[in-house]
């Protein structure tokens, strides 16, 4: 079952306001759990984790910045 535009907007907001901060704390804790790696390795890990968190949520964020295609805008 596909999510409606409004449902995807709500899920995207929840993911950004709740899920992302939790993920950031988990990523920093994971890197800090090991001895601090060299700067380049640490930067690569954070960049990789930055892309990794969004992969499962691509379908939710896709098209959120666009107007809803199902509602008709009479102002145009």
C-alpha positions in Angstrom: 0.0 0.0 0.0 1.4 3.3 -1.0 1.5 6.2 1.4 -0.4 9.4 0.6 1.4 12.7 0.1 0.3 14.0 3.5 1.3 10.7 5.2 4.7 10.9 3.6 5.1 14.5 4.7 4.3 13.6 8.3 6.7 10.6 8.2 9.4 12.8 6.7 9.0 15.3 9.5 9.0 12.7 12.2 12.2 11.1 10.7 14.0 14.4 10.5 12.9 15.7 14.0 13.2 12.4 15.9 15.0 9.8 13.9 17.9 11.8 12.6 19.1 13.2 16.0 18.9 9.6 17.5 20.9 8.3 14.5 23.5 11.1 14.9 24.0 10.2 18.6 24.3 6.5 17.7 26.8 7.2 14.9 29.0 9.4 17.1 28.8 6.8 19.9 29.8 4.1 17.5 32.8 6.0 16.2 33.8 7.0 19.8 33.5 3.4 21.0 36.7 2.6 19.2 39.9 4.5 19.7 39.7 7.8 17.7 40.8 7.0 14.1 42.8 9.4 12.0 40.9 12.4 10.7 40.5 11.1 7.1 39.1 7.8 8.3 36.8 9.5 10.7 35.6 11.9 8.1 35.0 9.0 5.6 33.0 7.1 8.3 30.8 10.1 9.0 30.2 10.7 5.3 29.4 7.1 4.7 27.0 7.0 7.7 25.4 10.2 6.5 24.4 8.6 3.2 23.5 5.3 4.8 20.8 6.7 7.1 18.8 8.1 4.1 18.8 4.9 1.9 15.8 3.2 3.6 13.8 6.4 3.5 14.2 7.4 -0.1 10.6 6.6 -1.0 9.3 8.8 1.8 11.4 11.9 1.0 10.9 11.6 -2.8 8.8 14.5 -4.0 8.1 16.0 -0.6 9.4 19.5 -1.7 7.0 19.5 -4.7 3.4 20.6 -4.4 0.8 17.8 -4.1 -0.1 16.6 -7.6 -3.5 15.5 -6.5 -4.8 18.8 -5.2 -5.8 21.4 -7.7 -4.5 24.9 -7.3 -7.0 27.5 -8.5 -4.6 30.4 -8.1 -2.7 29.5 -11.4 
